[in-house]
Amino acid sequence: MSKAPSQPANDGEVITILLVDDIPETRENIKKMLAFEADMKVVGAAGTGREGVALAKELKPNIIIMDINMPDMDGIQATTMITEAVPATAVIMMSVQNDPDYLRRAMLAGARNFLTKPIGMEELYNTIRTVHTRNKRIAPPPVDNRRQPGLPTSASRGRPGHIIVVYSPQGGVGTTTVATSLASGLMKEGIKVLLVDADLQFGDVGSILNLQSQSTMVDLVANVDDLDTELFENIVATHDSGLKVLLSPARPELAGEVEAKPRALATILEKIADNYDFIVVDTSSHLTDPLADILEMATKIVLVATPTISCVINLRFVLDLFDKLNFPPDKSVIVLNRVPEDRQLRKLAIAPERIEQHLKRPVVARIPSNELLVLRAVQKAVPVVAFERDKNKSPIKEMLELSDYVYTTLMGEEEEETESEEKKRSGFGLRLGR
């Protein structure tokens, strides 16, 4: 994951840290490095995974720095036990091997980040502070932040600002096509929609919609602390359909300017959310720090997959990770894209019913494969749902049904909650629950 400059904890807060590594020299070196930071304190050290689990239960530190390779119990197993026993503690895994499989296994076990040995001082400090800051937000039992008791109603706080993240752990499954069509399909009279291209290195929303703007999210990140509506409106591009689009960095190397401030993109969305009914976020398949923050704050996560074995397996890993992060099950929905219509090809694909059984989650949309129509829509620089007037033609029909499903699910809840608040204020419905 990307690292970014991080400031010491505020208000005199001290981050308590437990070190778990079977090499005494490594433990001592890390302890000496942390001794220079006034907002960090090593409260314990363990030489085995079992000792680490026991000390975690006893000390309940904010952060555990855990080596992945240990003789009696490896860091993966120890992390699994710790995240179950002490869910408020965040584990940072470390290893001499920078292997994607290690990273995936560490995250599935509940680790919040992954460091490769040898670890530099600044990298260590920044990672601890970033993980601690994020973990403070997700450690308590999750509450749907679209409406909490005591928060102002939508009428007094602007538009609902539902954030819908379109994500797939596997590239090339059509997330951008789904995201652009979903955003377009959500545009109704009186409804404001923003499409955000959060594929920081190789975002192609601009190419697909033929948007050539000199301004991108990089310009906002540089001024995130002073961001206001006027500045934001000057940066976003506008498609011919009226859809507002926040474009990704113009070149891959500029992605580092966004990743250097991992909270910046989430902060931007927080600041402008009240101006929109829906914010649809297109993403890459890589789990970066900016994406992790957006996934946490999302109202709904649309998981896109194709009916193939590899894609379904990767989707299972992601759902397991969401469970580890205590995401409510209904926060994410599954969309199958490029479902073959040809009878012979259909035999080679996994049936949607089998996918539902394996993932134990319903598939809310099955979008048929029609690459020719999609390519023609790209050539015309319009979302697929706006390509033809015949809305009963696949995959236009299915994508519009997905948009209607998301709209009804989120705005229906918004209307129910508003009605409930009105009844409470008028003295009726006090015994009624949702």
Secondary structure as UniProt FT lines:
FT   TURN            11..12
FT   STRAND          15..20
FT   HELIX           24..34
FT   TURN            35..36
FT   TURN            38..39
FT   STRAND          40..46
FT   HELIX           49..59
FT   STRAND          63..67
FT   HELIX           75..85
FT   TURN            87..88
FT   STRAND          90..95
FT   HELIX           100..109
FT   STRAND          113..116
FT   HELIX           121..138
FT   TURN            145..146
FT   TURN            149..150
FT   TURN            154..156
FT   STRAND          162..167
FT   TURN            171..172
FT   HELIX           175..186
FT   TURN            189..190
FT   STRAND          193..197
FT   TURN            200..202
FT   HELIX           205..208
FT   TURN            209..210
FT   HELIX           217..221
FT   TURN            222..223
FT   HELIX           224..226
FT   HELIX           229..235
FT   STRAND          237..238
FT   TURN            240..241
FT   STRAND          244..246
FT   HELIX           252..254
FT   HELIX           255..259
FT   TURN            262..263
FT   HELIX           264..272
FT   HELIX           273..275
FT   STRAND          278..282
FT   HELIX           289..297
FT   STRAND          300..305
FT   HELIX           309..324
FT   TURN            325..326
FT   HELIX           329..331
FT   STRAND          332..339
FT   HELIX           343..348
FT   HELIX           352..359
FT   STRAND          363..368
FT   HELIX           371..380
FT   HELIX           384..386
FT   TURN            391..392
FT   TURN            394..395
FT   HELIX           396..426
FT   TURN            430..431
//
